[in-house]
Amino acid sequence: MGPEVFIIFIIFGAIFGVFYLFFSTRNRERLALIEKGVDASVFMSKRPKHTSSLWKAFLLNLAVVLMGVGAGILIALMIQNIFGITDNALFPGIIFLTAGTGLLVGFKITKDLDDK
């Protein structure tokens, strides 16, 4: 077994450990509150009814990021053809820049949807 296998075990072990700690701690807290006689309404989610769903926000952000990646490829091709730059960092740099800008725009749009 090569070192790649150990890295996979470490990654999955870390993910399992985080989830195990989260759920076991949450369970202990709830049991302690029940023992003290606290009302069960504490465990209920208090989400406002007007919030947009998580699915809509995910699709919106994904669409804006993919448009940013497409725009980044287009801009990098234009820079390469117009200015004759053949640097290897041009494409990843422009793509990450426009994808990050797309994430910021998607966050702003999602925040505006939640405010309505």
trRosetta pair geometry for C-beta under 8 A, 3 or more apart (Angstrom, degrees):
i j d omega theta_ij theta_ji phi_ij phi_ji
1 5 4.5 -68 -172 42 107 150
1 6 7.3 111 138 -39 115 83
2 5 6.0 118 63 0 61 94
3 6 5.4 -52 -156 36 51 113
3 7 6.5 55 148 -24 74 100
4 7 5.7 -54 -154 32 36 113
4 8 6.6 36 150 -18 66 103
5 8 5.7 -53 -154 34 35 112
5 9 6.5 34 150 -17 66 104
6 9 5.5 -51 -147 38 36 112
6 10 6.2 38 153 -21 67 105
7 10 5.6 -52 -147 36 31 112
7 11 6.4 32 154 -20 65 104
8 11 5.8 -53 -147 35 31 110
8 12 6.3 20 159 -8 65 108
9 12 6.2 -61 -144 45 28 103
9 13 5.9 30 157 -21 65 113
10 13 5.7 -56 -142 40 26 113
10 14 6.3 29 158 -21 63 105
11 14 5.9 -55 -150 34 28 110
11 15 6.6 25 153 -15 63 106
12 15 5.6 -52 -145 38 35 111
12 16 6.2 36 155 -18 67 106
13 16 5.7 -54 -144 39 31 111
13 17 6.1 34 155 -22 65 107
14 17 5.6 -53 -145 35 30 114
14 18 6.5 31 157 -20 64 103
15 18 6.0 -53 -150 33 30 109
15 19 6.6 22 156 -10 64 108
16 19 6.0 -62 -149 43 30 105
16 20 5.9 31 156 -21 68 111
17 20 5.7 -55 -140 38 28 112
17 21 6.2 26 161 -16 64 107
18 21 6.1 -58 -149 38 27 107
18 22 6.3 27 154 -21 63 109
19 22 5.6 -55 -146 35 32 113
19 23 6.2 17 164 -8 67 109
20 23 6.4 -63 -143 43 25 99
20 24 5.9 15 165 -11 65 116
21 24 6.2 -61 -134 44 24 103
21 25 5.9 21 167 -16 64 114
22 25 6.3 -65 -149 39 19 105
22 26 6.3 17 157 -17 60 112
23 26 5.6 -53 -142 38 31 112
23 27 6.2 34 157 -21 64 106
24 27 5.7 -52 -147 35 32 113
24 28 6.5 32 154 -18 64 104
25 28 5.7 -53 -147 36 33 110
25 29 6.4 34 155 -19 65 105
26 29 5.8 -54 -149 35 31 111
26 30 6.4 29 155 -17 64 107
27 30 5.9 -57 -148 38 30 109
27 31 6.3 29 155 -18 65 107
28 31 5.7 -55 -145 37 31 110
28 32 6.3 32 155 -20 65 106
29 32 5.8 -56 -150 36 30 111
29 33 6.5 28 154 -17 65 106
30 33 5.7 -54 -148 37 33 110
30 34 6.3 33 153 -20 66 105
30 43 6.4 48 -123 -91 114 124
31 34 5.6 -53 -146 36 33 111
31 35 6.4 36 154 -22 65 104
32 35 5.7 -52 -148 34 31 113
32 36 6.6 25 154 -13 63 106
33 36 5.8 -59 -150 40 33 108
33 38 4.3 -54 179 41 91 134
33 42 6.3 -110 171 74 152 152
34 37 7.7 50 180 -70 33 22
34 38 7.0 -82 -79 47 30 83
34 40 7.9 32 -101 -88 91 81
38 42 5.7 1 144 -9 121 145
39 42 6.2 126 81 -20 72 90
40 43 5.9 -41 -176 25 66 111
40 44 7.6 74 134 -28 73 96
41 44 5.3 -41 -158 17 54 119
47 51 6.0 -85 177 28 102 137
48 51 5.4 110 74 -26 87 98
50 116 7.6 -139 163 102 116 57
51 114 5.6 7 -135 -136 77 89
52 56 5.0 -89 166 72 112 134
52 57 6.0 127 104 -49 114 94
52 110 7.4 -131 64 -154 136 74
52 113 4.8 -3 -18 138 148 119
52 114 5.9 -103 16 -80 96 65
53 56 4.9 97 63 4 83 100
53 57 7.2 -153 97 -1 47 87
54 57 5.7 -59 -150 40 36 110
54 58 6.1 38 153 -23 69 107
55 58 5.7 -54 -147 35 30 112
55 59 6.4 25 158 -14 64 107
56 59 6.0 -57 -147 40 30 107
56 60 6.2 31 155 -20 65 109
56 113 7.5 -137 122 151 125 158
57 60 5.7 -55 -145 37 30 113
57 61 6.3 25 159 -14 65 108
57 110 4.7 68 -136 -133 99 124
57 113 7.4 -166 -89 70 87 139
58 61 6.0 -59 -147 40 27 106
58 62 6.1 27 156 -19 64 110
59 62 5.6 -54 -142 39 30 113
59 63 6.2 32 158 -20 65 106
60 63 5.9 -56 -149 35 27 110
60 64 6.5 21 156 -14 63 108
60 106 5.8 152 128 -150 86 97
60 109 6.2 -138 164 103 132 125
60 110 6.0 155 88 -75 137 92
60 113 7.7 -178 -30 -12 174 154
61 64 5.8 -56 -144 39 32 107
61 65 6.2 31 157 -18 66 108
61 103 6.8 38 -161 -129 100 63
61 106 3.9 110 -116 161 65 144
61 107 7.3 50 -107 -59 111 56
61 110 6.6 -8 -57 -46 99 134
62 65 5.8 -56 -145 38 29 109
62 66 6.3 26 158 -16 64 108
63 66 5.9 -57 -146 39 29 108
63 67 6.4 29 155 -17 64 106
63 106 7.8 147 64 -105 71 120
64 67 5.7 -53 -148 38 32 112
64 68 6.4 37 150 -22 63 104
64 102 4.5 169 143 -177 82 92
64 103 7.3 149 105 -78 112 28
64 105 5.5 -154 -172 88 138 104
64 106 3.8 -176 55 -68 147 105
64 109 7.1 166 -60 25 150 140
65 68 5.4 -53 -150 35 33 115
65 69 6.5 35 151 -20 66 101
65 99 5.4 41 -159 -155 82 84
65 102 4.6 145 -100 113 39 129
65 103 5.9 37 -89 -67 100 74
65 106 6.6 -35 -39 -21 79 149
66 69 5.5 -46 -145 33 36 112
66 70 6.4 37 153 -17 64 103
66 102 7.8 -173 27 168 29 160
67 70 5.6 -53 -147 39 33 112
67 71 6.2 33 154 -17 66 106
67 102 6.1 161 71 -123 82 132
68 71 5.7 -54 -143 40 31 110
68 72 6.2 37 153 -24 64 105
68 98 4.3 177 -178 141 83 82
68 99 4.5 141 111 -98 122 38
68 100 7.6 -169 164 31 152 32
68 101 5.8 170 -133 70 128 83
68 102 2.7 -112 -35 -33 138 133
68 103 7.5 -67 12 -19 164 62
68 105 7.8 163 -67 32 120 123
69 72 5.5 -52 -148 33 31 116
69 73 6.6 32 154 -19 63 101
69 95 5.7 31 -139 -159 70 94
69 98 6.8 163 -78 95 24 107
69 99 5.2 34 -69 -81 77 103
69 102 7.5 -63 -22 8 63 157
70 73 5.9 -51 -150 33 32 109
70 74 6.4 30 152 -15 64 108
71 74 5.6 -56 -148 40 34 113
71 75 6.1 33 155 -19 68 107
71 98 5.0 -153 87 -175 100 148
71 102 7.9 153 35 -62 122 117
72 75 5.8 -53 -141 38 29 109
72 76 6.1 28 158 -18 64 108
72 91 7.9 97 144 -166 97 57
72 94 4.7 156 -164 130 87 82
72 95 3.8 128 129 -107 143 46
72 96 7.5 121 -143 10 158 28
72 97 6.6 146 -116 61 116 77
72 98 3.5 -163 -66 39 97 131
72 99 6.4 -38 -24 -31 148 79
73 76 5.8 -56 -145 38 28 110
73 77 6.3 29 155 -19 63 107
73 91 7.2 26 -117 -149 64 95
73 94 7.8 150 -70 103 24 114
73 95 6.3 37 -59 -92 67 102
74 77 5.8 -55 -149 36 29 110
74 78 6.4 27 154 -17 64 107
75 78 5.7 -55 -148 37 32 111
75 79 6.3 32 154 -18 66 105
75 94 5.3 -154 91 -178 109 134
75 98 6.7 149 22 -53 138 142
76 79 5.7 -52 -145 37 32 111
76 80 6.2 33 154 -21 64 107
76 90 5.4 134 -151 141 103 94
76 91 4.7 99 173 -106 159 59
76 93 8.0 135 -100 65 117 77
76 94 4.1 177 -68 57 100 148
76 95 6.8 -29 -27 -44 141 80
77 80 5.6 -55 -146 37 30 112
77 81 6.2 21 159 -12 66 109
78 81 6.0 -60 -142 42 28 103
78 82 5.8 15 165 -10 67 115
79 82 6.3 -59 -131 44 24 101
79 83 5.6 -21 -176 26 63 116
79 85 6.0 -26 143 40 94 123
79 90 6.4 -157 95 -167 127 126
79 94 7.1 -177 16 -71 142 152
80 83 7.3 -64 -115 56 11 80
80 84 7.4 44 -180 -121 46 13
80 85 5.8 -98 -110 65 54 75
80 86 6.9 79 -145 -89 97 51
80 90 6.3 125 -72 124 98 157
81 84 7.7 11 -172 -70 16 48
85 90 5.8 136 118 -83 117 145
86 90 7.9 -114 -169 -1 13 139
87 90 4.8 116 74 -35 90 98
88 91 7.8 -53 -178 26 42 96
89 92 6.1 -67 -154 53 52 101
89 93 5.2 53 154 -29 83 118
90 93 6.1 -68 -147 39 19 110
90 94 6.2 7 167 -9 62 113
91 94 6.3 -61 -141 41 24 102
91 95 6.0 21 163 -17 63 114
92 95 5.7 -60 -140 41 29 110
92 96 6.0 23 165 -14 67 109
93 96 6.3 -61 -147 39 23 103
93 97 6.2 23 156 -20 62 112
94 97 5.6 -56 -145 37 31 115
94 98 6.3 19 162 -10 67 108
95 98 6.3 -61 -146 42 26 100
95 99 6.0 25 157 -18 64 112
96 99 5.6 -54 -138 40 30 111
96 100 6.1 33 160 -19 64 107
97 100 6.0 -57 -151 36 25 109
97 101 6.5 24 151 -16 61 107
98 101 5.4 -50 -145 38 37 115
98 102 6.3 44 151 -23 65 102
99 102 5.4 -50 -150 35 33 116
99 103 6.6 39 149 -22 63 99
100 103 5.5 -46 -150 30 36 113
100 104 6.7 36 151 -17 64 101
101 104 5.7 -51 -152 35 35 112
101 105 6.4 34 150 -17 66 105
102 105 5.6 -53 -145 38 33 110
102 106 6.1 34 155 -19 66 107
103 106 5.6 -54 -144 39 30 112
103 107 6.3 35 155 -22 64 104
104 107 5.7 -51 -148 33 30 113
104 108 6.5 30 153 -18 63 105
105 108 5.7 -54 -151 36 32 112
105 109 6.4 30 153 -17 66 106
106 109 5.7 -53 -144 38 32 110
106 110 6.1 32 157 -18 66 107
107 110 5.8 -56 -145 39 29 110
107 111 6.2 30 155 -20 64 108
108 111 5.8 -55 -147 37 29 111
108 112 6.4 29 154 -18 63 106
109 112 5.7 -55 -150 37 31 112
109 113 6.5 34 151 -21 64 104
110 113 5.6 -52 -150 34 33 113
110 114 6.5 31 153 -17 65 104
111 114 5.8 -54 -148 36 33 110
111 115 6.4 35 153 -23 64 106
112 115 5.6 -53 -147 32 33 114
112 116 6.9 38 155 -27 62 101
113 116 6.1 -52 -156 23 33 112
